[in-house]
Each structure stands twice: as C-alpha cells, then as structure tokens.
Amino acid sequence: MASITDARQLGAAVRAERKRRGMSQVSFAAHAGVSRAWLARFEAGHPAASVEQVFLVLRALGLALELATPKTSEGEAALLAALAARKES
C-alpha cells in the first residue's frame, strides 16, 4: 500500500480495500463494530475520526498501522545538518 499522509487518503484506502473484498458499508460497519454513518464519513476523509474507531476498522480488514520517517532530500538533509551544527555552537 502507498504512503498515506492525510485523512482523505486513509479513508479512500479503507474504502478501496472494503470494496475489493466485496463488502457493503452496512455489512462492513457491523463487522468492524462502527456505525454505517461513521464509516461513510471516515471513508470520505472526515478528519475527526476517533483513533479507537480507526483501529477497529483496520483490525477488521486485517491491516496494521505502521509509522515511518519520511525520506529527506539532499537539500533537506543539508539544511538539517546546518541547523544541528548551529545548535551545537
């Protein structure tokens, strides 16, 4: 799965996986333990989703949440090194 950087992308990824499995919002919401209305808002990218409900949905799909440090460009790396050097002096 691609990197997800916002609520809209996370909701779209969950919707795509749910549809790939042939599940309706109603049946999947019941399976995950959330309301259909909540699932619809979440899949639409509503940013105020509760973290616990997000984990319920991910677990129901057999998905995990992993955190990763984004790769930095050479320019960003040089800037970070310069800032670190400035702090040390």
C-alpha positions in Angstrom: 0.0 0.0 0.0 1.2 3.5 -0.7 2.2 6.1 1.9 -0.9 7.7 3.4 -0.4 11.3 4.6 -3.9 12.6 5.4 -7.4 11.5 6.5 -8.8 11.6 2.9 -6.2 9.1 1.7 -6.7 6.8 4.7 -10.4 6.8 4.1 -10.0 6.1 0.4 -7.6 3.3 1.1 -10.0 1.7 3.6 -12.9 2.1 1.1 -10.9 0.5 -1.7 -10.0 -2.5 0.5 -13.6 -2.9 1.7 -14.8 -2.8 -1.9 -12.1 -5.2 -3.1 -13.4 -7.7 -0.6 -17.0 -7.2 -1.9 -18.3 -5.8 1.4 -21.1 -3.1 1.6 -20.7 -0.3 4.1 -23.6 -1.7 6.1 -22.1 -5.2 6.4 -18.5 -4.0 7.0 -19.6 -1.4 9.6 -21.4 -4.2 11.5 -18.3 -6.4 11.2 -16.0 -3.7 12.4 -18.2 -2.5 15.3 -18.8 1.0 14.0 -21.9 2.7 12.6 -22.5 2.9 8.9 -22.7 6.7 9.2 -19.3 6.9 10.9 -17.8 4.6 8.2 -19.2 6.7 5.4 -17.7 9.9 7.0 -14.4 8.1 7.6 -14.2 6.8 4.0 -15.0 10.3 2.8 -11.9 11.7 4.6 -13.6 13.4 7.5 -10.7 14.4 9.7 -12.3 14.0 13.2 -12.4 10.2 13.3 -11.7 8.7 16.7 -8.4 6.8 16.9 -10.1 3.8 18.5 -12.6 3.5 15.7 -9.9 3.8 13.1 -8.1 0.8 14.8 -11.4 -1.2 14.9 -11.7 -0.7 11.1 -8.1 -1.5 10.4 -8.3 -4.7 12.5 -11.5 -5.8 10.8 -9.6 -5.6 7.5 -6.6 -7.3 8.9 -4.5 -4.2 8.3 -1.8 -2.6 10.5 -0.8 0.9 11.0 3.0 1.5 10.7 4.8 4.7 11.3 7.8 5.6 9.1 10.2 8.5 8.9 9.8 10.2 5.5 12.9 10.1 3.3 14.7 13.5 3.2 16.1 15.0 0.0 19.8 16.0 -0.1 18.8 19.7 0.3 16.7 18.9 3.4 19.5 16.7 4.8 22.0 19.6 4.3 19.6 22.1 6.0 19.0 19.8 8.9 22.8 19.2 9.4 23.4 23.0 9.3 20.7 23.6 11.9 22.1 20.9 14.1 25.6 22.4 13.8 24.2 25.8 14.7 22.6 24.4 17.8 25.8 22.9 18.9 27.8 26.1 18.6 
